[in-house]
Amino acid sequence: MASSGNAGSPPVTSVPARSGRVIMRDIFAGTLGGITVTFVGHPFDTLKVRLQTQPMNPPLYKGLADCFLKTIKWEGPLGLYKGITSPLTGQVFFRANMFFANAEAQRFLSGYGTRQNTTKDYFIAGAIAWGSGTLWECPIDLVKSQLQVQLTRERTQEGYVKPFNTMSGCAKALVKQNGITGIYQGFMPHLLRNIPAGSLYFGSCEMIRQYYADKNHIPKSQLQIYHNLIGGGVGGFLYWSIFFPIDVIKSSIQTDAINKNERKYKGIVDCASKLYQEGGWRRFYRGYSPCLLRSVPANAVMIGTVAYVTDHLRV
């Protein structure tokens, strides 16, 4: 994570000069962060997607605990990791791109080290990082979500037959049906979530890390591990607690039929309208509990991992 201090205060950190080694470090740190967040957070994500996209009448799951127990009963513990191949494979690209973009945006906004980053810079860099990351994250989430909801459809739709069983099979079906743009089903709600949420995520995280650095009169690279864990946990909680309704719309569109003629939703507005008709404003908070349970530990571990690698890997 690019190190910097508050504008107008004595600099306690310096923005690292741009070099090939620094860029590779940022990419490597982001990749490791993505792997850790996937293993910690995927079981919660599976429960979230299944609760978000289950039919209303009758619902398959009565709540978070029921969804968890039925998943274990019907698929075993590994059912919680349904579809993990897609996000785990994609993290190499998505998180690496996102953390590199965040660090590069911070370097650019600081004039490549001619001044210290301001709080505003952190929020702008976060929006750029997560916005650009959508290009990678959308296909990953689409494949993952399509695989995660197959159990729900098997249990609620008589005669349902899985159209694919693997990540590659899903990707091939998407491209065959709609061309290369097929892997970007749900891109717009994804982008509408990621830009403001990513800004708040990285902005709040860096504010907290800078607060502890200023309080202890040290550069951020010397923060204790728990300081970075707190920053990541708070950033993750704010991201998901505030922007969850947009995620429900995104998940609904991404788990819709891949055949355009068979889709239930015609777009973002149509999806939001139909979801509201199903259950009012509460419909936009289905799956909220597993999401919040995931948000703090998963993001704390991710930021902690990235910060540790960035601060300790010499370049």
Stockholm file with secondary structure:
# STOCKHOLM 1.0

chainA/1-315         MASSGNAGSPPVTSVPARSGRVIMRDIFAGTLGGITVTFVGHPFDTLKVRLQTQPMNPPLYKGLADCFLKTIKWEGPLGLYKGITSPLTGQVFFRANMFFANAEAQRFLSGYGTRQNTTKDYFIAGAIAWGSGTLWECPIDLVKSQLQVQLTRERTQEGYVKPFNTMSGCAKALVKQNGITGIYQGFMPHLLRNIPAGSLYFGSCEMIRQYYADKNHIPKSQLQIYHNLIGGGVGGFLYWSIFFPIDVIKSSIQTDAINKNERKYKGIVDCASKLYQEGGWRRFYRGYSPCLLRSVPANAVMIGTVAYVTDHLRV
#=GR chainA/1-315 SS CCCCCCTTSCCCSCCCCCCHHHHHHHHHHHHHHHHHHHHHHHHHHHHHHHHHHSCSSSCSCSSHHHHHHHHHHHHCGGGGGTTTHHHHHHHHHHHHHHHHHHHHHHHHHTTTTTSCCCHHHHHHHHHHHHHHHHHHHHHHHHHHHHHHTHHHHHHHSTTCCCSCSSHHHHHHHHHHHHCGGGGGTTHHHHHHHHHHHHHHHHHHHHHHHHHHHHHHTSCGGGCCHHHHHHHHHHHHHHHHHHHHHHHHHHHHHHTSCSSGGGCSCCSHHHHHHHHHHHHGGGGGGTTHHHHHHHHHHHHHHHHHHHHHHHHHSCC
#=GC SS_cons         CCCCCCTTSCCCSCCCCCCHHHHHHHHHHHHHHHHHHHHHHHHHHHHHHHHHHSCSSSCSCSSHHHHHHHHHHHHCGGGGGTTTHHHHHHHHHHHHHHHHHHHHHHHHHTTTTTSCCCHHHHHHHHHHHHHHHHHHHHHHHHHHHHHHTHHHHHHHSTTCCCSCSSHHHHHHHHHHHHCGGGGGTTHHHHHHHHHHHHHHHHHHHHHHHHHHHHHHTSCGGGCCHHHHHHHHHHHHHHHHHHHHHHHHHHHHHHTSCSSGGGCSCCSHHHHHHHHHHHHGGGGGGTTHHHHHHHHHHHHHHHHHHHHHHHHHSCC
//
